[in-house]
Amino acid sequence: MQNINLGRALGAALAVMPLISGVVVAETTPAPADIAQEEAFLSILPKIEIPDDVQPIPGAVNEEFRNCQAFWPAGYELARSGPEARALRDIYSFVRTRNVVATKDCGCTGKVADWHEVDAAAAALREYHNVERLTWLQTEAISTEAKKLIAVAETMCGGSF
């Protein structure tokens, strides 16, 4: 089983942890100063188990996310434009895809996740990078992990995410 964990993806984005795929972060990365703080950060979002051989869900009815607009959280609607839009959407992409994989729900209820996890992750990234606004550079690793999970979700759901 592969272990997909947004906390680890965020850790990679924060350059304090290896990427989930096993790639080591650059040698110039400083070691985390406080292990307890690191563990607290990693607990922001729960782990998810992914089988090595992902199979379609029998009888799954796939609904594309764009067709679920009536259910989008207010935060996502606000993140469609603005200075942090790309970074927030990167985080949300991972959160909602992880939700589909964890719940095996390929409909709107599975593809629309709570926004509070995005807010918490964004706040942690802003604090770590000491910035008022996130850019795609701070969420690039999260986006990469989200793309991997989207491939899993599309296989499970039998259609476009």
RAPEKA-V898079 format. One record per residue. N is the residue number from 0. PHI is phi in whole degrees, 0 to 359 (* if undefined). D_CENTER is the distance of its C-alpha to the mean C-alpha in whole Angstrom. Layout:
N,PHI,D_CENTER ; N,PHI,D_CENTER
//
This chain:
0,*,19 ; 1,273,15 ; 2,250,13 ; 3,259,10 ; 4,217,8 ; 5,299,5 ; 6,302,9 ; 7,291,10 ; 8,297,7 ; 9,294,8 ; 10,300,12 ; 11,294,12 ; 12,297,11 ; 13,275,14 ; 14,60,16 ; 15,240,17 ; 16,220,16 ; 17,294,16 ; 18,294,13 ; 19,303,12 ; 20,290,14 ; 21,102,17 ; 22,287,18 ; 23,273,19 ; 24,288,18 ; 25,307,21 ; 26,294,24 ; 27,282,25 ; 28,290,22 ; 29,287,23 ; 30,288,23 ; 31,299,22 ; 32,283,25 ; 33,229,24 ; 34,299,22 ; 35,298,22 ; 36,295,20 ; 37,298,18 ; 38,297,18 ; 39,297,17 ; 40,296,14 ; 41,293,13 ; 42,274,13 ; 43,304,11 ; 44,231,9 ; 45,288,11 ; 46,284,11 ; 47,219,11 ; 48,266,14 ; 49,240,14 ; 50,293,18 ; 51,296,19 ; 52,247,21 ; 53,287,19 ; 54,241,21 ; 55,298,21 ; 56,281,22 ; 57,300,25 ; 58,76,26 ; 59,297,22 ; 60,251,23 ; 61,275,20 ; 62,239,19 ; 63,292,18 ; 64,305,15 ; 65,298,18 ; 66,275,20 ; 67,254,19 ; 68,305,19 ; 69,298,22 ; 70,255,19 ; 71,302,16 ; 72,292,16 ; 73,304,18 ; 74,300,15 ; 75,292,14 ; 76,300,17 ; 77,291,18 ; 78,275,15 ; 79,285,17 ; 80,211,19 ; 81,116,20 ; 82,294,19 ; 83,253,16 ; 84,307,15 ; 85,298,13 ; 86,297,11 ; 87,293,10 ; 88,293,9 ; 89,301,7 ; 90,297,5 ; 91,296,6 ; 92,302,6 ; 93,294,2 ; 94,299,4 ; 95,289,7 ; 96,291,7 ; 97,300,7 ; 98,298,9 ; 99,298,12 ; 100,295,12 ; 101,291,12 ; 102,267,15 ; 103,58,16 ; 104,252,17 ; 105,266,17 ; 106,267,18 ; 107,299,17 ; 108,294,17 ; 109,277,14 ; 110,272,12 ; 111,250,13 ; 112,253,11 ; 113,295,12 ; 114,279,11 ; 115,300,13 ; 116,292,9 ; 117,294,8 ; 118,302,12 ; 119,294,12 ; 120,294,9 ; 121,297,11 ; 122,297,14 ; 123,295,14 ; 124,293,13 ; 125,300,16 ; 126,295,18 ; 127,298,17 ; 128,275,18 ; 129,53,21 ; 130,231,20 ; 131,275,21 ; 132,229,18 ; 133,278,15 ; 134,239,15 ; 135,298,13 ; 136,296,15 ; 137,281,13 ; 138,242,9 ; 139,300,11 ; 140,294,9 ; 141,295,6 ; 142,299,7 ; 143,299,9 ; 144,293,7 ; 145,298,5 ; 146,298,9 ; 147,296,10 ; 148,291,9 ; 149,299,10 ; 150,299,13 ; 151,295,13 ; 152,297,13 ; 153,293,16 ; 154,293,18 ; 155,297,18 ; 156,270,18 ; 157,72,21 ; 158,180,20 ; 159,297,18 ; 160,283,14
//
